[in-house]
Amino acid sequence: MAKSLDSRVKRFAKPASSVKHSGKIVRTIPHSEITKLNSLIAPKIDQNKRVLRASFEEARDKVIKD
């Protein structure tokens, strides 16, 4: 009987982290705090969008040759 691909590949897999997780909930964050954090982050996200758009506009007509 042939082994499944999953079982053959699993031998080569390495864990992404050595951290052992537990199901214990450490802290719950109320919706009001999440809303407050989102309102603080929103201007930074908008600024990042403006900077990214400006860099694309600046590089639009530039050609890079090897």
Beta strands, then each sheet from edge to edge (+ up, - down):
end
